Amino acid sequence: MPNHAHLLVNPRASIAKINHSIRGYTGHEANRVLGRTGPFWQHESYDHWARDGDQFGRIASYIERNPVTAGLVGTPEGWRWSSAYVG
């Protein structure tokens, strides 16, 4: 997605720690590539716990269909940065 990212994980650490690590690394790298400094990510995030395998599957399907819903590709398999990608 051009303006946000989805990540579905089975964490072994706290969500806050994972989020901080991902945002810190990707923000630093994006700023380096763009030749800028300062905050990169907005402060908002949405965390959701999947309570069982069915809910985990529904969330995965939602994430994979998101680029299709946004009109960026015709099928989930067409989005290069998706677990559904077939390249």
N, CA, C and O atoms as CSV, one atom per row, in Angstrom:
chain,resi,resn,atom,element,x,y,z
A,1,MET,N,N,0.848,-1.172,0.000
A,1,MET,CA,C,0.000,0.000,0.000
A,1,MET,C,C,0.898,1.241,0.000
A,1,MET,O,O,1.917,1.268,0.690
A,2,PRO,N,N,0.534,2.237,-0.747
A,2,PRO,CA,C,1.412,3.404,-0.837
A,2,PRO,C,C,1.420,4.277,0.415
A,2,PRO,O,O,2.357,5.052,0.608
A,3,ASN,N,N,0.399,4.174,1.273
A,3,ASN,CA,C,0.350,5.081,2.423
A,3,ASN,C,C,0.276,4.375,3.770
A,3,ASN,O,O,0.150,5.036,4.801
A,4,HIS,N,N,0.354,3.046,3.784
A,4,HIS,CA,C,0.383,2.328,5.055
A,4,HIS,C,C,0.888,0.903,4.826
A,4,HIS,O,O,1.045,0.460,3.688
A,5,ALA,N,N,1.136,0.205,5.916
A,5,ALA,CA,C,1.620,-1.171,5.830
A,5,ALA,C,C,0.801,-2.051,6.754
A,5,ALA,O,O,0.321,-1.603,7.796
A,6,HIS,N,N,0.646,-3.301,6.364
A,6,HIS,CA,C,0.005,-4.305,7.204
A,6,HIS,C,C,1.054,-5.343,7.562
A,6,HIS,O,O,1.881,-5.712,6.727
A,7,LEU,N,N,1.022,-5.810,8.791
A,7,LEU,CA,C,1.940,-6.844,9.234
A,7,LEU,C,C,1.176,-7.799,10.128
A,7,LEU,O,O,0.568,-7.375,11.110
A,8,LEU,N,N,1.199,-9.078,9.802
A,8,LEU,CA,C,0.530,-10.100,10.601
A,8,LEU,C,C,1.598,-11.053,11.097
A,8,LEU,O,O,2.275,-11.709,10.305
A,9,VAL,N,N,1.748,-11.128,12.412
A,9,VAL,CA,C,2.822,-11.931,13.007
A,9,VAL,C,C,2.302,-12.766,14.167
A,9,VAL,O,O,1.259,-12.473,14.751
A,10,ASN,N,N,3.046,-13.800,14.481
A,10,ASN,CA,C,2.880,-14.562,15.706
A,10,ASN,C,C,4.014,-14.106,16.621
A,10,ASN,O,O,5.102,-14.680,16.571
A,11,PRO,N,N,3.789,-13.087,17.456
A,11,PRO,CA,C,4.901,-12.449,18.178
A,11,PRO,C,C,5.460,-13.276,19.322
A,11,PRO,O,O,4.752,-14.046,19.972
A,12,ARG,N,N,6.759,-13.092,19.546
A,12,ARG,CA,C,7.436,-13.657,20.715
A,12,ARG,C,C,7.885,-12.534,21.641
A,12,ARG,O,O,8.479,-12.775,22.692
A,13,ALA,N,N,7.593,-11.315,21.237
A,13,ALA,CA,C,7.901,-10.132,22.047
A,13,ALA,C,C,6.642,-9.271,22.057
A,13,ALA,O,O,5.682,-9.557,21.342
A,14,SER,N,N,6.650,-8.228,22.859
A,14,SER,CA,C,5.482,-7.359,22.939
A,14,SER,C,C,5.280,-6.627,21.611
A,14,SER,O,O,6.240,-6.331,20.900
A,15,ILE,N,N,4.027,-6.343,21.293
A,15,ILE,CA,C,3.704,-5.608,20.074
A,15,ILE,C,C,4.417,-4.253,20.077
A,15,ILE,O,O,4.926,-3.812,19.046
A,16,ALA,N,N,4.450,-3.603,21.227
A,16,ALA,CA,C,5.100,-2.295,21.315
A,16,ALA,C,C,6.579,-2.400,20.951
A,16,ALA,O,O,7.100,-1.535,20.247
A,17,LYS,N,N,7.258,-3.435,21.415
A,17,LYS,CA,C,8.681,-3.616,21.128
A,17,LYS,C,C,8.895,-3.913,19.641
A,17,LYS,O,O,9.816,-3.377,19.024
A,18,ILE,N,N,8.052,-4.759,19.076
A,18,ILE,CA,C,8.147,-5.082,17.645
A,18,ILE,C,C,7.900,-3.830,16.812
A,18,ILE,O,O,8.659,-3.527,15.891
A,19,ASN,N,N,6.832,-3.105,17.141
A,19,ASN,CA,C,6.471,-1.887,16.410
A,19,ASN,C,C,7.604,-0.868,16.467
A,19,ASN,O,O,7.947,-0.264,15.451
A,20,HIS,N,N,8.181,-0.676,17.638
A,20,HIS,CA,C,9.288,0.278,17.806
A,20,HIS,C,C,10.481,-0.130,16.939
A,20,HIS,O,O,11.094,0.715,16.288
A,21,SER,N,N,10.804,-1.407,16.930
A,21,SER,CA,C,11.943,-1.894,16.166
A,21,SER,C,C,11.730,-1.709,14.667
A,21,SER,O,O,12.618,-1.222,13.966
A,22,ILE,N,N,10.566,-2.092,14.180
A,22,ILE,CA,C,10.266,-1.971,12.750
A,22,ILE,C,C,10.246,-0.509,12.325
A,22,ILE,O,O,10.856,-0.136,11.323
A,23,ARG,N,N,9.546,0.308,13.087
A,23,ARG,CA,C,9.447,1.726,12.736
A,23,ARG,C,C,10.802,2.422,12.823
A,23,ARG,O,O,11.116,3.269,11.987
A,24,GLY,N,N,11.596,2.078,13.812
A,24,GLY,CA,C,12.908,2.695,13.952
A,24,GLY,C,C,13.802,2.373,12.762
A,24,GLY,O,O,14.421,3.267,12.184
A,25,TYR,N,N,13.867,1.098,12.398
A,25,TYR,CA,C,14.732,0.694,11.289
A,25,TYR,C,C,14.227,1.251,9.963
A,25,TYR,O,O,14.993,1.866,9.222
A,26,THR,N,N,12.952,1.043,9.656
A,26,THR,CA,C,12.433,1.475,8.352
A,26,THR,C,C,12.414,2.994,8.234
A,26,THR,O,O,12.671,3.530,7.155
A,27,GLY,N,N,12.117,3.694,9.317
A,27,GLY,CA,C,12.142,5.153,9.288
A,27,GLY,C,C,13.533,5.689,9.018
A,27,GLY,O,O,13.708,6.612,8.223
A,28,HIS,N,N,14.527,5.108,9.684
A,28,HIS,CA,C,15.918,5.522,9.476
A,28,HIS,C,C,16.341,5.265,8.036
A,28,HIS,O,O,16.931,6.137,7.398
A,29,GLU,N,N,16.042,4.077,7.522
A,29,GLU,CA,C,16.433,3.731,6.147
A,29,GLU,C,C,15.705,4.594,5.117
A,29,GLU,O,O,16.316,5.043,4.146
A,30,ALA,N,N,14.416,4.827,5.318
A,30,ALA,CA,C,13.653,5.664,4.378
A,30,ALA,C,C,14.211,7.084,4.371
A,30,ALA,O,O,14.377,7.677,3.305
A,31,ASN,N,N,14.499,7.629,5.538
A,31,ASN,CA,C,15.082,8.973,5.607
A,31,ASN,C,C,16.450,9.014,4.925
A,31,ASN,O,O,16.776,9.993,4.253
A,32,ARG,N,N,17.251,7.964,5.092
A,32,ARG,CA,C,18.564,7.904,4.443
A,32,ARG,C,C,18.406,7.915,2.924
A,32,ARG,O,O,19.087,8.670,2.230
A,33,VAL,N,N,17.509,7.079,2.412
A,33,VAL,CA,C,17.286,7.006,0.963
A,33,VAL,C,C,16.742,8.328,0.426
A,33,VAL,O,O,17.116,8.766,-0.662
A,34,LEU,N,N,15.867,8.952,1.190
A,34,LEU,CA,C,15.243,10.205,0.753
A,34,LEU,C,C,16.098,11.436,1.042
A,34,LEU,O,O,15.755,12.541,0.622
A,35,GLY,N,N,17.201,11.253,1.753
A,35,GLY,CA,C,18.080,12.373,2.076
A,35,GLY,C,C,17.445,13.367,3.025
A,35,GLY,O,O,17.623,14.576,2.874
A,36,ARG,N,N,16.704,12.866,4.003
A,36,ARG,CA,C,16.057,13.763,4.946
A,36,ARG,C,C,16.274,13.285,6.371
A,36,ARG,O,O,16.842,12.216,6.593
A,37,THR,N,N,15.825,14.075,7.333
A,37,THR,CA,C,15.924,13.713,8.744
A,37,THR,C,C,14.581,13.971,9.406
A,37,THR,O,O,13.674,14.549,8.807
A,38,GLY,N,N,14.474,13.536,10.644
A,38,GLY,CA,C,13.261,13.788,11.415
A,38,GLY,C,C,12.294,12.626,11.372
A,38,GLY,O,O,12.579,11.591,10.770
A,39,PRO,N,N,11.157,12.798,12.009
A,39,PRO,CA,C,10.175,11.723,12.071
A,39,PRO,C,C,9.726,11.282,10.677
A,39,PRO,O,O,9.521,12.108,9.788
A,40,PHE,N,N,9.579,9.986,10.505
A,40,PHE,CA,C,9.117,9.446,9.229
A,40,PHE,C,C,7.688,8.917,9.354
A,40,PHE,O,O,6.837,9.224,8.519
A,41,TRP,N,N,7.426,8.131,10.384
A,41,TRP,CA,C,6.112,7.510,10.563
A,41,TRP,C,C,5.185,8.405,11.381
A,41,TRP,O,O,5.633,9.132,12.267
A,42,GLN,N,N,3.891,8.343,11.077
A,42,GLN,CA,C,2.895,8.999,11.923
A,42,GLN,C,C,2.787,8.208,13.221
A,42,GLN,O,O,3.235,7.063,13.289
A,43,HIS,N,N,2.204,8.803,14.239
A,43,HIS,CA,C,2.128,8.156,15.545
A,43,HIS,C,C,0.987,7.156,15.669
A,43,HIS,O,O,0.906,6.424,16.655
A,44,GLU,N,N,0.117,7.122,14.687
A,44,GLU,CA,C,-1.006,6.191,14.787
A,44,GLU,C,C,-0.581,4.779,14.417
A,44,GLU,O,O,0.322,4.587,13.603
A,45,SER,N,N,-1.230,3.803,15.012
A,45,SER,CA,C,-1.111,2.409,14.601
A,45,SER,C,C,-2.334,1.688,15.139
A,45,SER,O,O,-2.991,2.150,16.071
A,46,TYR,N,N,-2.616,0.575,14.546
A,46,TYR,CA,C,-3.771,-0.209,14.962
A,46,TYR,C,C,-3.298,-1.619,15.225
A,46,TYR,O,O,-2.851,-2.305,14.305
A,47,ASP,N,N,-3.387,-2.061,16.455
A,47,ASP,CA,C,-3.002,-3.419,16.823
A,47,ASP,C,C,-4.253,-4.226,17.089
A,47,ASP,O,O,-5.197,-3.735,17.709
A,48,HIS,N,N,-4.264,-5.449,16.629
A,48,HIS,CA,C,-5.414,-6.316,16.821
A,48,HIS,C,C,-4.915,-7.730,17.104
A,48,HIS,O,O,-4.077,-8.256,16.372
A,49,TRP,N,N,-5.426,-8.336,18.158
A,49,TRP,CA,C,-5.051,-9.705,18.498
A,49,TRP,C,C,-6.001,-10.685,17.823
A,49,TRP,O,O,-7.218,-10.562,17.957
A,50,ALA,N,N,-5.453,-11.655,17.098
A,50,ALA,CA,C,-6.255,-12.749,16.534
A,50,ALA,C,C,-6.446,-13.786,17.641
A,50,ALA,O,O,-5.470,-14.295,18.192
A,51,ARG,N,N,-7.675,-14.090,17.958
A,51,ARG,CA,C,-7.962,-14.965,19.089
A,51,ARG,C,C,-7.905,-16.452,18.754
A,51,ARG,O,O,-7.801,-17.290,19.650
A,52,ASP,N,N,-7.971,-16.777,17.467
A,52,ASP,CA,C,-7.895,-18.182,17.064
A,52,ASP,C,C,-7.449,-18.264,15.601
A,52,ASP,O,O,-7.277,-17.242,14.936
A,53,GLY,N,N,-7.266,-19.484,15.117
A,53,GLY,CA,C,-6.792,-19.688,13.755
A,53,GLY,C,C,-7.728,-19.148,12.694
A,53,GLY,O,O,-7.278,-18.640,11.667
A,54,ASP,N,N,-9.039,-19.254,12.935
A,54,ASP,CA,C,-10.007,-18.723,11.963
A,54,ASP,C,C,-9.876,-17.215,11.820
A,54,ASP,O,O,-9.873,-16.683,10.710
A,55,GLN,N,N,-9.768,-16.532,12.952
A,55,GLN,CA,C,-9.630,-15.069,12.912
A,55,GLN,C,C,-8.300,-14.674,12.277
A,55,GLN,O,O,-8.239,-13.697,11.531
A,56,PHE,N,N,-7.246,-15.414,12.562
A,56,PHE,CA,C,-5.947,-15.161,11.944
A,56,PHE,C,C,-6.070,-15.260,10.421
A,56,PHE,O,O,-5.536,-14.424,9.692
A,57,GLY,N,N,-6.779,-16.291,9.949
A,57,GLY,CA,C,-6.998,-16.476,8.512
A,57,GLY,C,C,-7.801,-15.343,7.890
A,57,GLY,O,O,-7.495,-14.900,6.783
A,58,ARG,N,N,-8.832,-14.866,8.598
A,58,ARG,CA,C,-9.635,-13.752,8.085
A,58,ARG,C,C,-8.804,-12.474,7.989
A,58,ARG,O,O,-8.943,-11.716,7.028
A,59,ILE,N,N,-7.950,-12.233,8.969
A,59,ILE,CA,C,-7.090,-11.058,8.949
A,59,ILE,C,C,-6.096,-11.168,7.787
A,59,ILE,O,O,-5.863,-10.192,7.073
A,60,ALA,N,N,-5.515,-12.347,7.601
A,60,ALA,CA,C,-4.576,-12.560,6.490
A,60,ALA,C,C,-5.269,-12.305,5.152
A,60,ALA,O,O,-4.698,-11.668,4.268
A,61,SER,N,N,-6.485,-12.796,5.004
A,61,SER,CA,C,-7.236,-12.588,3.767
A,61,SER,C,C,-7.526,-11.107,3.556
A,61,SER,O,O,-7.389,-10.602,2.442
A,62,TYR,N,N,-7.922,-10.415,4.607
A,62,TYR,CA,C,-8.175,-8.971,4.514
A,62,TYR,C,C,-6.926,-8.235,4.034
A,62,TYR,O,O,-6.997,-7.388,3.144
A,63,ILE,N,N,-5.784,-8.566,4.633
A,63,ILE,CA,C,-4.528,-7.903,4.275
A,63,ILE,C,C,-4.184,-8.187,2.818
A,63,ILE,O,O,-3.791,-7.277,2.089
A,64,GLU,N,N,-4.325,-9.425,2.390
A,64,GLU,CA,C,-3.988,-9.783,1.014
A,64,GLU,C,C,-4.943,-9.147,0.001
A,64,GLU,O,O,-4.538,-8.865,-1.126
A,65,ARG,N,N,-6.187,-8.921,0.379
A,65,ARG,CA,C,-7.158,-8.309,-0.535
A,65,ARG,C,C,-7.103,-6.781,-0.519
A,65,ARG,O,O,-7.679,-6.143,-1.400
A,66,ASN,N,N,-6.435,-6.190,0.447
A,66,ASN,CA,C,-6.410,-4.742,0.591
A,66,ASN,C,C,-5.946,-4.011,-0.665
A,66,ASN,O,O,-6.592,-3.033,-1.041
A,67,PRO,N,N,-4.868,-4.420,-1.340
A,67,PRO,CA,C,-4.462,-3.724,-2.570
A,67,PRO,C,C,-5.486,-3.860,-3.702
A,67,PRO,O,O,-5.583,-2.983,-4.561
A,68,VAL,N,N,-6.242,-4.951,-3.702
A,68,VAL,CA,C,-7.300,-5.134,-4.704
A,68,VAL,C,C,-8.426,-4.151,-4.425
A,68,VAL,O,O,-8.915,-3.480,-5.334
A,69,THR,N,N,-8.834,-4.069,-3.164
A,69,THR,CA,C,-9.888,-3.138,-2.753
A,69,THR,C,C,-9.503,-1.698,-3.067
A,69,THR,O,O,-10.356,-0.888,-3.428
A,70,ALA,N,N,-8.221,-1.380,-2.930
A,70,ALA,CA,C,-7.739,-0.028,-3.209
A,70,ALA,C,C,-7.567,0.235,-4.709
A,70,ALA,O,O,-7.237,1.351,-5.111
A,71,GLY,N,N,-7.791,-0.787,-5.528
A,71,GLY,CA,C,-7.697,-0.617,-6.974
A,71,GLY,C,C,-6.272,-0.596,-7.509
A,71,GLY,O,O,-6.033,-0.101,-8.611
A,72,LEU,N,N,-5.332,-1.123,-6.748
A,72,LEU,CA,C,-3.930,-1.106,-7.164
A,72,LEU,C,C,-3.555,-2.308,-8.030
A,72,LEU,O,O,-2.644,-2.224,-8.854
A,73,VAL,N,N,-4.251,-3.411,-7.844
A,73,VAL,CA,C,-4.027,-4.627,-8.627
A,73,VAL,C,C,-5.364,-5.338,-8.815
A,73,VAL,O,O,-6.344,-5.026,-8.138
A,74,GLY,N,N,-5.393,-6.288,-9.732
A,74,GLY,CA,C,-6.638,-7.018,-9.999
A,74,GLY,C,C,-6.859,-8.207,-9.084
A,74,GLY,O,O,-8.000,-8.587,-8.823
A,75,THR,N,N,-5.772,-8.800,-8.593
A,75,THR,CA,C,-5.864,-9.958,-7.706
A,75,THR,C,C,-4.826,-9.828,-6.596
A,75,THR,O,O,-3.830,-9.128,-6.776
A,76,PRO,N,N,-5.032,-10.486,-5.450
A,76,PRO,CA,C,-4.033,-10.428,-4.382
A,76,PRO,C,C,-2.663,-10.926,-4.843
A,76,PRO,O,O,-1.633,-10.444,-4.373
A,77,GLU,N,N,-2.656,-11.879,-5.754
A,77,GLU,CA,C,-1.400,-12.440,-6.240
A,77,GLU,C,C,-0.580,-11.442,-7.054
A,77,GLU,O,O,0.606,-11.665,-7.298
A,78,GLY,N,N,-1.202,-10.350,-7.470
A,78,GLY,CA,C,-0.511,-9.342,-8.250
A,78,GLY,C,C,0.240,-8.301,-7.439
A,78,GLY,O,O,1.014,-7.530,-8.006
A,79,TRP,N,N,0.035,-8.256,-6.130
A,79,TRP,CA,C,0.699,-7.258,-5.290
A,79,TRP,C,C,2.051,-7.804,-4.837
A,79,TRP,O,O,2.121,-8.738,-4.039
A,80,ARG,N,N,3.109,-7.213,-5.354
A,80,ARG,CA,C,4.463,-7.726,-5.173
A,80,ARG,C,C,4.883,-7.885,-3.712
A,80,ARG,O,O,5.675,-8.775,-3.401
A,81,TRP,N,N,4.379,-7.059,-2.824
A,81,TRP,CA,C,4.821,-7.061,-1.442
A,81,TRP,C,C,3.890,-7.860,-0.535
A,81,TRP,O,O,3.882,-7.658,0.679
A,82,SER,N,N,3.110,-8.762,-1.116
A,82,SER,CA,C,2.134,-9.557,-0.373
A,82,SER,C,C,2.571,-11.004,-0.237
A,82,SER,O,O,3.307,-11.528,-1.073
A,83,SER,N,N,2.107,-11.640,0.830
A,83,SER,CA,C,2.332,-13.078,0.971
A,83,SER,C,C,1.587,-13.859,-0.105
A,83,SER,O,O,1.886,-15.032,-0.329
A,84,ALA,N,N,0.627,-13.234,-0.772
A,84,ALA,CA,C,-0.130,-13.890,-1.849
A,84,ALA,C,C,0.576,-13.779,-3.197
A,84,ALA,O,O,0.169,-14.420,-4.165
A,85,TYR,N,N,1.629,-12.972,-3.262
A,85,TYR,CA,C,2.294,-12.678,-4.542
A,85,TYR,C,C,2.773,-13.946,-5.243
A,85,TYR,O,O,3.371,-14.829,-4.627
A,86,VAL,N,N,2.498,-14.016,-6.534
A,86,VAL,CA,C,3.008,-15.087,-7.380
A,86,VAL,C,C,3.837,-14.423,-8.462
A,86,VAL,O,O,3.294,-13.791,-9.368
A,87,GLY,N,N,5.132,-14.561,-8.371
A,87,GLY,CA,C,5.993,-13.859,-9.306
A,87,GLY,C,C,6.767,-14.722,-10.133
A,87,GLY,O,O,7.537,-14.250,-10.968
